[in-house]
């Protein structure tokens, strides 16, 4: 059984994700094998909020080169969490807006 900390890895801080905070959407990097219901339960447990919707997407890693050596960054999964209307905001993001 995975804990909530194993599912929600870290927040994704980009210009687009910061703009989505105004509409109650929060973006997180999540475990690749986590499904939408597991992500919803983990966010509700960690941040004590009500989740209305979860959108997930698999992101491919980028091709990288260092000199003559070629490689690739790891693939990862991103989740965009939409909170319900009556739910409070997540405290971690409050100072960033």
Wavefront OBJ file of the C-alpha trace (Angstrom):
o trace
v 0.000 0.000 0.000
v 1.396 3.384 -1.015
v 1.269 6.342 1.302
v 0.166 9.800 0.179
v 3.794 10.993 0.232
v 4.747 8.203 -2.207
v 2.042 9.303 -4.678
v 2.424 13.122 -4.590
v 6.120 13.745 -5.288
v 6.457 17.526 -5.689
v 4.613 20.577 -7.039
v 5.220 21.772 -10.583
v 6.081 25.488 -10.500
v 5.744 27.078 -13.956
v 4.148 30.246 -15.285
v 1.129 28.331 -16.560
v 0.634 26.443 -13.294
v 0.838 29.711 -11.336
v -1.825 31.261 -13.599
v -4.084 28.233 -12.976
v -3.998 28.866 -9.207
v -6.558 31.660 -9.713
v -9.109 29.097 -10.932
v -8.376 26.547 -8.188
v -6.139 24.246 -10.246
v -2.933 22.865 -8.715
v -0.227 20.937 -10.595
v 1.860 18.137 -9.065
v 4.442 15.610 -10.179
v 3.054 12.206 -9.185
v 4.156 8.575 -9.218
v 3.991 6.999 -12.686
v 1.883 4.051 -11.518
v -0.673 6.147 -9.582
v -4.216 6.363 -10.936
v -6.701 9.233 -10.609
v -8.537 7.892 -7.562
v -5.265 7.313 -5.676
v -4.111 10.839 -6.532
v -7.431 12.306 -5.357
v -7.258 10.483 -2.004
v -3.607 11.490 -1.505
v -4.273 15.209 -2.123
v -7.314 15.197 0.158
v -5.299 13.471 2.900
v -2.168 15.633 2.631
v -3.727 19.083 2.224
v -7.176 18.612 3.845
v -9.105 19.913 0.805
v -11.938 18.607 -1.385
v -10.974 17.587 -4.933
v -13.500 17.997 -7.738
v -11.491 16.644 -10.685
v -8.113 15.093 -11.500
v -6.483 15.314 -14.940
v -3.311 13.310 -15.546
v -0.771 13.224 -18.353
v 2.376 11.241 -19.035
v 5.323 13.492 -19.912
v 8.203 12.132 -21.937
v 11.766 12.895 -20.883
v 13.950 15.155 -22.992
v 16.954 14.084 -25.029
v 20.140 15.460 -23.469
v 23.751 15.575 -24.650
v 26.987 16.185 -22.787
v 29.784 16.251 -25.319
v 29.637 13.055 -27.328
v 27.440 11.229 -24.816
v 23.714 11.207 -25.503
v 21.077 10.354 -22.942
v 17.534 11.047 -21.863
v 15.900 12.451 -18.744
v 13.352 10.152 -17.100
v 9.694 10.057 -18.104
v 7.268 11.368 -15.466
v 3.581 11.848 -14.762
v 1.826 15.153 -14.076
v -1.548 15.661 -12.372
v -3.665 18.812 -12.479
v -5.988 18.909 -9.469
v -9.175 21.004 -9.537
v -10.627 21.851 -6.130
v -14.326 22.252 -5.363
v -15.856 25.720 -5.062
v -16.226 25.640 -1.264
v -12.794 24.160 -0.610
v -9.997 26.183 0.930
v -6.731 26.888 -0.907
v -3.578 24.817 -0.388
v -1.305 26.721 2.022
v 1.928 25.814 0.220
v 0.931 27.852 -2.844
v -0.519 30.916 -1.062
v 2.696 32.968 -0.998
v 3.461 32.335 -4.672
v 0.552 34.167 -6.258
l 1 2 3 4 5 6 7 8 9 10 11 12 13 14 15 16 17 18 19 20 21 22 23 24 25 26 27 28 29 30 31 32 33 34 35 36 37 38 39 40 41 42 43 44 45 46 47 48 49 50 51 52 53 54 55 56 57 58 59 60 61 62 63 64 65 66 67 68 69 70 71 72 73 74 75 76 77 78 79 80 81 82 83 84 85 86 87 88 89 90 91 92 93 94 95 96 97
